[in-house]
């Protein structure tokens, strides 16, 4: 399984637009092959600061996602809204262990 963690911060004047865009991206991505989880969260203490958590069956599935034209368009759209700190890192994980 591949787990990725993304972060980005929206300028105050564009926070609402970024929320809408991230919601659309999440809904579309959840339908893709190999996507087990795609969640966008906003840091409560820092409005406009977002976390993106993704779980993929494989690195290939994640790379297929990243190569889609819509993903490139979404990245361009967030940059056009003033986001300059978009960061995504991925980890290859072993078998999950249920804690609770």
Secondary structure, 3 states (H helix, E strand, C coil): CEEEEEEEECCHHHHHHHHHHHHHHHHHHCCCCCEEEEEEEECCCCCCEEEEEEEECCHHHHHHHHHCHHHHHHHHHHHHCCCCCCEEEEEECCCCCCCC
